[in-house]
């Protein structure tokens, strides 16, 4: 019995290594170079070993997209459990998210862009669902802010949620293109402050 448990854990570790390797290949070389051979080389295993864990490259990319979705939404969900005001919750979530993006060198948005460029309908739908979940979480926090009297009642919640996503995505892309030359979280602060002052109820 202990041996089976150990093998199961090793399988999960190997699967995660393969998923992470696929992301690394996309960031380093672009989606056009994403092959099972390249993923295997990145992990340091034989191509055949990949197929012991995944049926196809699409399955690897699908799980990679799931990981990215977790990265984008986990900070928002975690900060919602704290007893802050809605705008404070959102502020803390954005800062945490930008910190995670900094540590991963912006992998999430690079991978999203490359997956979309592949033109795979199912994968594009998955990315769409991930972004929709992200903006839905933001809309929920904003709606709570309206109910609590912190945010103006006539604010277009959908538009503000899209603006926050665009701010995070846009700054991350500029940061990558600028070779990570500025502090991502610091650059976002004045933008978020302006946004908050615009929607805060006076």
Secondary structure, 3 states (H helix, E strand, C coil): CHHHHHHHHHHHHHHHHHHHHHHHHHHHHCHHHCCHHHHHHHHCCCHHHHHHHCCCHHHHHHHHHHHHHHHHHHHHHHHHCCCCCHHHHHHHHHHHHHHHHHHCCCHHHHHHHHHHHHCCHHHHHHHHHHHHHHHHHHHHHHHHHHHCCCECCCCCHHHHHHHHHHHHHHHHHHHHHCCCCCCHHHHHHHHHHHHHHHHECC
